[in-house]
Amino acid sequence: MSDMTYFGVVPFERDEEGEILPGKPREARSEIAARCLAAAMAATKPGAVAFSHTSDPASDGLGSAIILARFGDVPDEVRVLEDA
């Protein structure tokens, strides 16, 4: 079985204290769709991140997330994933 890549977007929102927290992730059909959705979400949210995961049939799970694009105000912790 071959690897499959999944694309998604996580919007970031502010809580009552103003802290930035991740929102509910959404799936996208392609890298371009994930980038466009993240850009659109960042227009109404503090920020958003487009990412991909590639499945690993040998381990029966997903690999590390790869950040495809960042828009707006995104916490520093998300940058760590960009180096993966």
DSSP file (Angstrom, degrees, kcal/mol; ACC not computed):
  #  RESIDUE AA STRUCTURE BP1 BP2  ACC     N-H-->O    O-->H-N    N-H-->O    O-->H-N    TCO  KAPPA ALPHA  PHI   PSI    X-CA   Y-CA   Z-CA
    1    1 A M              0   0    0      0, 0.0     2,-0.1     0, 0.0    57,-0.1   0.000 360.0 360.0 360.0 137.3    0.0    0.0    0.0
    2    2 A S        -     0   0    0      1,-0.1    53,-0.1    55,-0.1     2,-0.0  -0.457 360.0 -91.4 -89.4 160.8    1.4    3.4   -0.9
    3    3 A D        -     0   0    0     -2,-0.1     2,-0.4    53,-0.1    -1,-0.1  -0.349  36.8-154.1 -65.8 147.8    1.6    6.5    1.3
    4    4 A M        -     0   0    0     51,-0.1    51,-3.7    -2,-0.0     2,-0.5  -0.973   5.0-143.1-122.9 141.9   -1.3    9.0    1.3
    5    5 A T  E     -A   54   0A   0     -2,-0.4     2,-0.4    49,-0.3    49,-0.3  -0.902  11.7-161.5-107.8 133.2   -1.0   12.7    2.1
    6    6 A Y  E     -A   53   0A   0     47,-3.5    47,-2.4    -2,-0.5     2,-0.4  -0.889   5.5-154.2-111.3 141.8   -3.7   14.5    4.0
    7    7 A F  E     +AB  52  28A   0     21,-0.7    21,-2.5    -2,-0.4     2,-0.3  -0.897  20.8 158.3-117.9 145.9   -4.1   18.3    4.0
    8    8 A G  E     -AB  51  27A   0     43,-2.4    43,-2.8    -2,-0.4     2,-0.4  -0.954  28.1-134.7-156.7 174.7   -5.7   20.4    6.7
    9    9 A V  E     -AB  50  26A   0     17,-2.3    17,-2.6    -2,-0.3    41,-0.2  -0.999   7.2-160.9-138.9 137.7   -6.0   23.9    8.2
   10   10 A V  E     -A   49   0A   0     39,-2.4    39,-2.1    -2,-0.4     2,-0.2  -0.977  12.5-153.9-119.1 118.2   -6.0   25.0   11.9
   11   11 A P  E     -A   48   0A   0      0, 0.0    12,-3.6     0, 0.0     2,-0.4  -0.567  11.0-139.1 -82.4 155.2   -7.5   28.4   12.6
   12   12 A F  E     -AC  47  22A   0     35,-3.0    35,-1.0    10,-0.2     2,-0.3  -0.951  21.1-176.4-117.2 138.7   -6.3   30.2   15.8
   13   13 A E  E     - C   0  21A   0      8,-3.0     8,-3.4    -2,-0.4     2,-0.4  -0.869  24.7-116.1-129.4 160.4   -8.6   32.2   18.0
   14   14 A R  E     - C   0  20A   0     -2,-0.3     6,-0.2     6,-0.2     2,-0.1  -0.813  25.1-145.6 -98.0 138.5   -8.3   34.4   21.1
   15   15 A D    >   -     0   0    0      4,-2.3     3,-1.7    -2,-0.4    -1,-0.0  -0.225  43.0 -80.4 -87.1-173.4   -9.8   33.3   24.4
   16   16 A E  T 3  S+     0   0    0      1,-0.3    -1,-0.0     2,-0.1    -2,-0.0   0.796 132.6  50.1 -61.1 -29.8  -11.3   35.7   27.0
   17   17 A E  T 3  S-     0   0    0      2,-0.1    -1,-0.3     1,-0.0     3,-0.1   0.479 120.6-107.2 -86.9  -3.2   -7.8   36.5   28.3
   18   18 A G  S <  S+     0   0    0     -3,-1.7     2,-0.2     1,-0.3    -2,-0.1   0.470  70.6 145.3  91.3   2.5   -6.5   37.3   24.8
   19   19 A E        -     0   0    0      1,-0.1    -4,-2.3    -5,-0.1     2,-0.5  -0.511  51.4-121.3 -74.0 141.4   -4.4   34.1   24.6
   20   20 A I  E     +C   14   0A   0     -6,-0.2    -6,-0.2    -2,-0.2    -1,-0.1  -0.739  37.5 175.9 -88.5 125.8   -4.2   32.5   21.2
   21   21 A L  E     -C   13   0A   0     -8,-3.4    -8,-3.0    -2,-0.5     2,-0.1  -0.931  33.7-101.3-128.3 150.2   -5.5   29.0   21.0
   22   22 A P  E     -C   12   0A   0      0, 0.0   -10,-0.2     0, 0.0     2,-0.1  -0.447  36.1-151.3 -69.9 143.5   -5.9   26.5   18.1
   23   23 A G        -     0   0    0    -12,-3.6   -11,-0.0     1,-0.1   -10,-0.0  -0.154  43.4 -50.9 -95.4-163.9   -9.5   26.1   16.8
   24   24 A K        -     0   0    0     -2,-0.1    -1,-0.1   -14,-0.1   -15,-0.0  -0.598  61.0-124.7 -75.6 123.7  -11.1   23.1   15.2
   25   25 A P        -     0   0    0      0, 0.0     2,-0.4     0, 0.0   -15,-0.2  -0.331  22.6-154.4 -67.0 149.8   -9.0   21.7   12.3
   26   26 A R  E     -B    9   0A   0    -17,-2.6   -17,-2.3     8,-0.0     2,-0.2  -0.976  12.9-123.6-126.3 142.7  -10.6   21.3    8.9
   27   27 A E  E     -B    8   0A   0     -2,-0.4     2,-0.3   -19,-0.2   -19,-0.3  -0.530  23.4-161.9 -81.3 148.9   -9.6   18.9    6.1
   28   28 A A  E     -B    7   0A   0    -21,-2.5   -21,-0.7    -2,-0.2     3,-0.1  -0.918  22.0-131.9-127.9 157.3   -8.7   20.2    2.7
   29   29 A R  S    S+     0   0    0     -2,-0.3     2,-0.3   -23,-0.1    -1,-0.1   0.722  83.4   0.7 -82.0 -22.1   -8.6   18.3   -0.7
   30   30 A S  S  > S-     0   0    0      1,-0.1     4,-2.2   -24,-0.0     5,-0.2  -0.937  77.4 -95.2-155.4 172.9   -5.1   19.5   -1.8
   31   31 A E  H  > S+     0   0    0     -2,-0.3     4,-2.5     2,-0.2     5,-0.2   0.921 124.1  49.5 -62.1 -44.0   -2.2   21.7   -0.8
   32   32 A I  H  > S+     0   0    0      1,-0.2     4,-2.6     2,-0.2     5,-0.2   0.923 110.7  49.9 -62.2 -44.2   -3.5   24.6   -2.8
   33   33 A A  H  > S+     0   0    0      1,-0.2     4,-2.5     2,-0.2    -1,-0.2   0.893 110.7  50.2 -62.2 -39.8   -7.0   24.3   -1.1
   34   34 A A  H  X S+     0   0    0     -4,-2.2     4,-2.4     2,-0.2    -2,-0.2   0.919 111.6  47.7 -64.6 -44.1   -5.3   24.2    2.3
   35   35 A R  H  X S+     0   0    0     -4,-2.5     4,-2.2     2,-0.2    -2,-0.2   0.921 114.2  46.5 -62.7 -44.2   -3.3   27.3    1.6
   36   36 A C  H  X S+     0   0    0     -4,-2.6     4,-2.3     2,-0.2    -2,-0.2   0.910 112.8  49.2 -66.1 -42.3   -6.4   29.2    0.3
   37   37 A L  H  X S+     0   0    0     -4,-2.5     4,-2.6     2,-0.2    -1,-0.2   0.904 110.8  50.3 -64.5 -41.5   -8.6   28.1    3.2
   38   38 A A  H  X S+     0   0    0     -4,-2.4     4,-2.2     2,-0.2    -1,-0.2   0.912 110.7  49.5 -62.9 -42.4   -5.9   29.1    5.7
   39   39 A A  H  X S+     0   0    0     -4,-2.2     4,-0.6     1,-0.2    -2,-0.2   0.907 112.4  48.0 -63.0 -41.4   -5.6   32.6    4.0
   40   40 A A  H >< S+     0   0    0     -4,-2.3     3,-0.8     1,-0.2     4,-0.5   0.904 111.1  50.3 -66.7 -41.4   -9.4   33.0    4.1
   41   41 A M  H >X S+     0   0    0     -4,-2.6     4,-1.6     1,-0.2     3,-1.6   0.886 104.1  58.9 -63.7 -38.1   -9.6   32.0    7.8
   42   42 A A  H 3< S+     0   0    0     -4,-2.2    -1,-0.2     1,-0.3    -2,-0.2   0.685  94.0  67.1 -66.8 -16.5   -6.9   34.4    8.7
   43   43 A A  T << S+     0   0    0     -3,-0.8    -1,-0.3    -4,-0.6    -2,-0.2   0.752 117.4  23.0 -73.2 -23.1   -9.0   37.2    7.3
   44   44 A T  T <4 S+     0   0    0     -3,-1.6    -2,-0.2    -4,-0.5    -1,-0.2   0.455 124.2  53.0-120.8  -5.2  -11.6   36.7   10.1
   45   45 A K  S  < S-     0   0    0     -4,-1.6   -32,-0.2    -5,-0.1    28,-0.1  -0.775  92.5-103.6-122.2 167.1   -9.4   35.0   12.8
   46   46 A P  S    S-     0   0    0      0, 0.0    27,-3.3     0, 0.0     2,-0.3   0.851  93.1 -33.8 -60.8 -32.8   -6.1   36.0   14.4
   47   47 A G  E     -AD  12  72A   0    -35,-1.0   -35,-3.0    25,-0.3     2,-0.3  -0.984  52.9-151.4-173.5 174.1   -4.3   33.5   12.3
   48   48 A A  E     -AD  11  71A   0     23,-2.3    23,-2.6    -2,-0.3     2,-0.4  -0.981   7.5-146.7-159.3 155.1   -4.3   30.1   10.6
   49   49 A V  E     -AD  10  70A   0    -39,-2.1   -39,-2.4    -2,-0.3     2,-0.4  -0.994   6.2-151.5-129.3 132.6   -1.9   27.3    9.5
   50   50 A A  E     +AD   9  69A   0     19,-2.5    18,-2.8    -2,-0.4    19,-1.5  -0.860  30.2 168.2 -97.3 137.7   -2.1   25.0    6.5
   51   51 A F  E     -AD   8  67A   0    -43,-2.8   -43,-2.4    -2,-0.4     2,-0.3  -0.922  24.8-145.3-144.5 167.6   -0.4   21.7    7.0
   52   52 A S  E     -AD   7  66A   0     14,-1.9    14,-2.5    -2,-0.3     2,-0.4  -0.964   4.6-164.6-133.8 155.2    0.0   18.2    5.6
   53   53 A H  E     -A    6   0A   0    -47,-2.4   -47,-3.5    -2,-0.3     2,-0.5  -0.988  11.3-149.6-131.8 139.4    0.4   14.7    7.1
   54   54 A T  E     -A    5   0A   0     10,-0.4     9,-2.4    -2,-0.4   -49,-0.3  -0.956  20.0-125.7-112.2 131.3    1.7   11.7    5.2
   55   55 A S  E     -E   62   0B   0    -51,-3.7     7,-0.2    -2,-0.5   -51,-0.1  -0.389  12.0-150.6 -72.3 150.6    0.4    8.3    6.2
   56   56 A D  E >>> -E   61   0B   0      5,-3.3     5,-1.4     1,-0.1     4,-1.2  -0.871   7.6-170.2-122.8  94.8    2.9    5.5    7.0
   57   57 A P  T 345S+     0   0    0      0, 0.0    -1,-0.1     0, 0.0   -55,-0.1   0.800  84.4  61.1 -57.5 -29.5    1.4    2.2    6.2
   58   58 A A  T 345S+     0   0    0      1,-0.2    -3,-0.0    -3,-0.1    -2,-0.0   0.880 116.0  30.3 -66.5 -37.4    4.3    0.3    7.9
   59   59 A S  T <45S-     0   0    0     -3,-0.9    -1,-0.2     2,-0.2     3,-0.1   0.442 104.8-126.8-101.3  -0.3    3.5    1.9   11.2
   60   60 A D  T  <5S+     0   0    0     -4,-1.2     2,-0.3     1,-0.2    -2,-0.1   0.876  76.2  79.9  60.3  40.2   -0.2    2.2   10.7
   61   61 A G  E   <S-E   56   0B   0     -5,-1.4    -5,-3.3    -7,-0.1     2,-0.3  -0.888  82.2 -78.9-156.5-173.7   -0.2    5.9   11.5
   62   62 A L  E     -E   55   0B   0     -2,-0.3    -7,-0.2    -7,-0.2     3,-0.1  -0.749  37.4-130.7 -99.4 146.8    0.5    9.5   10.4
   63   63 A G        -     0   0    0     -9,-2.4    -1,-0.1    -2,-0.3     3,-0.1  -0.131  49.3 -59.2 -78.6-175.2    3.9   11.1   10.2
   64   64 A S        -     0   0    0     20,-0.1   -10,-0.4     1,-0.1    -1,-0.2  -0.297  61.7-100.9 -65.5 150.6    4.8   14.5   11.6
   65   65 A A        -     0   0    0    -12,-0.1     2,-0.5    -3,-0.1   -12,-0.2  -0.480  30.0-151.2 -71.8 143.1    2.9   17.5   10.4
   66   66 A I  E     -D   52   0A   0    -14,-2.5   -14,-1.9    -2,-0.2     2,-0.5  -0.981  15.5-130.3-115.9 124.7    4.6   19.7    7.8
   67   67 A I  E     +D   51   0A   0     -2,-0.5   -16,-0.3    14,-0.3     3,-0.1  -0.624  26.0 178.0 -76.9 124.0    3.6   23.3    7.9
   68   68 A L  E     -     0   0A   0    -18,-2.8     2,-0.3    -2,-0.5   -17,-0.2   0.799  65.9  -6.7 -93.6 -36.6    2.8   24.5    4.3
   69   69 A A  E     -D   50   0A   0    -19,-1.5   -19,-2.5     2,-0.0     2,-0.4  -0.981  54.5-152.9-161.3 148.4    1.8   28.1    5.1
   70   70 A R  E     -D   49   0A   0     -2,-0.3     2,-0.4   -21,-0.2   -21,-0.2  -0.986  13.9-174.0-126.2 136.8    1.2   30.4    8.1
   71   71 A F  E     -D   48   0A   0    -23,-2.6   -23,-2.3    -2,-0.4     2,-0.1  -0.997  48.8 -21.4-133.0 135.5   -1.1   33.4    8.0
   72   72 A G  E    S-D   47   0A   0     -2,-0.4     2,-0.8   -25,-0.2   -25,-0.3  -0.340 112.8  -6.1  75.2-149.8   -1.6   36.1   10.7
   73   73 A D  S    S+     0   0    0    -27,-3.3    -1,-0.1   -31,-0.1   -61,-0.1  -0.759  70.9 167.5 -91.7 106.0   -0.8   35.7   14.4
   74   74 A V        -     0   0    0     -2,-0.8     5,-0.1   -27,-0.1    -2,-0.0  -0.967  39.7-102.6-122.3 134.7    0.3   32.1   15.0
   75   75 A P    >   -     0   0    0      0, 0.0     3,-1.3     0, 0.0     4,-0.4  -0.141  27.8-118.7 -56.1 149.9    1.9   30.9   18.3
   76   76 A D  T >> S+     0   0    0      1,-0.3     3,-1.4     2,-0.2     4,-0.6   0.791 107.7  71.2 -59.7 -30.7    5.7   30.3   18.3
   77   77 A E  H >> S+     0   0    0      1,-0.3     3,-0.8     2,-0.2     4,-0.6   0.802  89.0  62.5 -59.0 -28.9    5.2   26.6   19.1
   78   78 A V  H X> S+     0   0    0     -3,-1.3     3,-0.8     1,-0.2     4,-0.6   0.808  91.1  66.7 -68.1 -28.0    3.9   26.0   15.7
   79   79 A R  H X> S+     0   0    0     -3,-1.4     3,-0.9    -4,-0.4     4,-0.7   0.814  88.2  67.1 -62.6 -30.0    7.2   27.1   14.2
   80   80 A V  H X< S+     0   0    0     -3,-0.8     3,-1.0    -4,-0.6     4,-0.3   0.882  96.1  55.5 -58.5 -38.2    8.8   24.0   15.7
   81   81 A L  H X< S+     0   0    0     -3,-0.8     3,-1.1    -4,-0.6   -14,-0.3   0.770  95.2  67.1 -66.7 -25.6    6.8   21.8   13.4
   82   82 A E  H << S+     0   0    0     -3,-0.9    -1,-0.2    -4,-0.6    -2,-0.2   0.799  97.9  53.0 -65.8 -26.9    8.2   23.7   10.3
   83   83 A D  T <<        0   0    0     -3,-1.0    -1,-0.2    -4,-0.7    -2,-0.2   0.583 360.0 360.0 -82.8 -10.4   11.6   22.3   11.0
   84   84 A A    <         0   0    0     -3,-1.1    -1,-0.2    -4,-0.3    -2,-0.1   0.496 360.0 360.0 -71.7 360.0   10.4   18.7   11.1
